[in-house]
Amino acid sequence: GTDQATILLNLLEQYRLFSGQAINLQKSAIFFSKNTPQRLRTSICAILNGITVHRSTRYLGLPLGIGRSKRE
């Protein structure tokens, strides 16, 4: 939950300090399971300072929200 979001934010800060490169959270997106409660989603996004939830996010022209069929 929110504890893991805080840990992730700390890891991203450590990455920035060691590499000299920062992750732009304004250009980042997060995906949640449909089972994740809305209140938890909101809390996690608030902790991660600007990460947004996108369903139709694309990378190099391909949709990122591709998943496996549950029938496989």
Secondary structure as GFF3:
##gff-version 3
##sequence-region A 1 72
A	DSSP	alpha_helix	2	19	.	.	.	ID=ss1
A	DSSP	three_ten_helix	25	27	.	.	.	ID=ss2
A	DSSP	beta_strand	29	30	.	.	.	ID=ss3
A	DSSP	alpha_helix	38	47	.	.	.	ID=ss4
A	DSSP	beta_strand	52	53	.	.	.	ID=ss5
A	DSSP	beta_strand	58	59	.	.	.	ID=ss6
A	DSSP	beta_strand	62	63	.	.	.	ID=ss7
###
